[in-house]
Every structure is written in structure tokens, then in C-alpha cells.
């Protein structure tokens, strides 16, 4: 309601570069109702199939688009993708969309089998996870979790002398700058 009030009171004719992550659906309805263009919204998941899109103009692809680009990158940088890909994600809707994007793009790029490992945030155990994944003999890992979880995963893999290609869609915090040097040219993060 405050957005409606602001747009009407200030006679806004367009919204530019607005941060809408998490409010996408509600704001899209408002934009459509008030017929005010939204240009370059910052969001994790652009609503490309939303009817309000005649008023919404995305510039950034979102996390699932970044994941597709990372699949393309992995396919050109590492022959290991032919042996298969591992996807490690938290259990949430954003991660589900990214998992689907990775799986679909891997099929297009003829990666090997894609295996997903989903965890609840409080159940994250890097020791067990790395130990189990290493046994699968796959060296390409997409990781969607927190920065601290990604760093813990990478450090544990390093302890076991396993340096898979680790791809992190959506960018994370500065914690990843503390990754072991053994992951130089093995850790890639996408940013919008």
C-alpha cells in the first residue's frame, strides 16, 4: 500500500533499478494496476511469465540465469562435466529454480548425470557431505548455500585433497576470499 501511495502522491512515471527481491509478485500487480514501468529491477528471480511484464523490463537474468552461464563456462573449461555434475543446495524455492536451470542447461551441454544433494540449513554438515560427494568421482560442484557453508565445504574438500571445480551462482559474501589456495582457478562465482 505504501508503494501505491508513493507512486500516486509523487506522480511517479517510472521506477528504475528498484530492489524488489522477495516482493516480486505483489509489486508486479501494483505496477500493472498503476501502469508505471519498472525498469531494471534488482531481483533474484525475474518473473518472466508474469502478465505484468508489459510494464517490467529486466536487465539482469537472476540467479537461475547466472547458473546457466556457469554451466556453459564449466562445459568449456572442464572436461569433468562429461563425468557428471553435483548440485548442493539448501532446501528452498530459490534453490529449486536454480537446480532446475542447472539440470536443464546441463542436458543442453551434454554434461554427464546430474545429482542433487539438498540440505536444510541447520543440518549442513560439510564433513559428511564432502566425504559422501568425493566418493562419487565427480569433479564439478554447483553450490547454493550461505557463504559460510560454501567456505566450510571448500575447506573440507581441501583437507581431503579433493579440489573439484566449484561454481557458485548468485554471488556470496566475502568469506569465499578465504578459500584455500588449492582452489585457485577452481572456484568461480557469478554476480549480477
C-alpha positions in Angstrom: 0.0 0.0 0.0 2.9 2.4 0.7 4.2 1.8 -2.8 0.8 2.7 -4.3 0.6 5.8 -2.1 4.1 6.8 -3.0 3.6 6.4 -6.8 0.3 8.2 -6.8 1.3 11.0 -4.4 4.7 11.7 -6.1 3.2 11.2 -9.6 6.0 8.7 -10.4 6.1 7.9 -14.1 8.7 5.1 -13.9 10.6 3.1 -11.3 14.3 2.5 -12.2 16.7 0.0 -10.6 14.4 -0.8 -7.7 15.3 -3.6 -5.3 12.3 -5.9 -5.4 13.7 -9.3 -4.3 11.0 -11.1 -2.3 8.3 -8.7 -3.3 8.2 -9.5 -7.0 4.6 -10.8 -7.2 3.0 -8.1 -5.2 4.9 -5.3 -6.8 4.2 -6.7 -10.3 0.5 -6.5 -9.6 0.9 -2.8 -8.4 2.9 -1.9 -11.5 0.3 -3.4 -13.8 -2.6 -1.7 -11.9 -0.9 1.7 -11.9 0.6 1.3 -15.4 4.0 2.5 -14.2 7.1 1.0 -15.9 9.6 -0.8 -13.7 13.0 -0.7 -15.5 15.9 -2.8 -14.4 14.6 -4.2 -11.1 17.1 -6.0 -8.9 15.7 -9.4 -8.0 16.9 -12.9 -7.6 14.2 -14.4 -9.8 12.8 -12.3 -12.7 9.1 -13.1 -13.2 9.4 -13.6 -17.0 6.0 -15.3 -17.3 4.1 -12.7 -15.3 1.3 -10.8 -17.1 2.7 -7.5 -15.6 5.7 -7.9 -17.8 4.4 -5.4 -20.3 5.5 -2.8 -17.6 8.5 -4.6 -16.2 11.9 -4.5 -18.1 14.5 -6.8 -16.7 18.2 -6.2 -17.3 19.7 -8.9 -15.1 18.9 -12.5 -15.6 18.5 -13.6 -12.0 20.2 -16.5 -10.1 18.9 -19.2 -12.5 20.3 -17.3 -15.5 23.6 -17.0 -13.7 23.6 -20.7 -13.1 23.0 -21.4 -16.8 26.0 -19.2 -17.6 28.1 -21.1 -15.1 27.1 -24.4 -16.7 28.2 -23.0 -20.1 31.5 -21.9 -18.5 32.1 -25.3 -16.9 31.4 -27.1 -20.2 34.1 -25.0 -21.9 36.6 -25.1 -19.0 36.5 -28.6 -17.7 36.2 -32.0 -19.4 35.0 -33.2 -16.0 31.4 -32.1 -16.8 31.2 -35.2 -19.0 31.6 -37.3 -15.9 28.6 -35.6 -14.3 27.7 -32.7 -12.1 26.8 -32.4 -8.4 24.4 -29.8 -7.2 24.4 -28.9 -3.5 21.6 -26.6 -2.3 19.7 -25.6 0.7 16.0 -26.6 0.7 14.2 -23.6 -0.5 12.2 -22.3 -3.5 15.0 -20.2 -5.0 17.4 -23.2 -4.9 14.8 -25.4 -6.6 14.6 -23.0 -9.5 18.4 -22.8 -9.8 18.6 -26.6 -9.6 16.2 -26.9 -12.4 18.1 -24.3 -14.5 21.4 -26.2 -13.9 19.8 -29.5 -14.8 18.2 -28.2 -18.0 21.4 -26.4 -19.1 23.5 -29.5 -18.4 21.2 -31.5 -20.7 21.7 -29.0 -23.5 25.5 -29.0 -22.9 25.6 -32.8 -22.7 27.0 -33.0 -19.2 27.1 -36.3 -17.5 24.5 -37.3 -15.0 23.4 -34.5 -12.6 22.9 -35.4 -9.0 21.4 -33.1 -6.4 22.0 -33.0 -2.7 19.5 -30.9 -0.7 20.0 -30.0 2.9 18.1 -27.9 5.5 20.3 -25.0 6.7 20.6 -26.3 10.3 21.5 -29.8 9.0 24.5 -28.7 7.0 27.5 -30.9 7.8 30.5 -30.3 5.5 32.5 -33.3 6.8 29.8 -35.8 5.9 28.8 -34.0 2.7 32.3 -33.8 1.3 33.1 -37.4 2.3 30.0 -38.6 0.5 30.3 -36.5 -2.6 34.0 -37.3 -3.1 33.2 -41.0 -3.4 31.0 -40.2 -6.5 34.1 -39.4 -8.6 32.6 -36.2 -10.0 34.6 -33.0 -10.0 32.1 -30.3 -10.9 30.0 -28.9 -8.0 27.4 -26.2 -8.1 26.9 -24.8 -4.6 23.9 -22.8 -3.4 24.0 -22.1 0.3 25.4 -19.4 2.5 28.9 -18.0 2.2 30.0 -19.7 5.4 28.6 -23.0 4.2 30.4 -22.7 0.9 33.6 -21.9 2.6 33.2 -24.8 5.0 32.5 -27.1 2.1 35.6 -25.9 0.2 37.9 -26.1 3.2 36.7 -29.6 4.0 37.3 -30.7 0.4 40.8 -29.3 0.5 41.5 -31.3 3.7 40.6 -34.4 1.8 42.8 -33.4 -1.1 39.7 -33.0 -3.4 39.7 -29.9 -5.5 36.5 -30.0 -7.6 35.5 -27.2 -9.8 33.1 -25.2 -7.5 30.6 -22.9 -9.1 28.5 -20.6 -7.0 25.6 -18.9 -8.8 24.2 -15.7 -7.3 27.4 -14.5 -5.6 28.0 -14.7 -1.9 29.8 -12.7 0.7 33.5 -12.0 1.1 34.0 -15.2 3.1 34.9 -17.0 -0.1 38.1 -14.9 -0.4 39.3 -17.1 2.5 39.2 -20.2 0.3 42.4 -22.3 0.3 44.9 -21.5 -2.4 44.5 -25.1 -3.7 41.1 -23.8 -5.1 42.8 -21.1 -7.2 41.2 -21.4 -10.7 38.8 -24.0 -9.2 36.3 -21.6 -7.6 34.0 -19.4 -9.7 31.2 -17.1 -8.5 28.7 -15.3 -10.6 27.4 -11.8 -9.8 24.5 -10.0 -11.5 
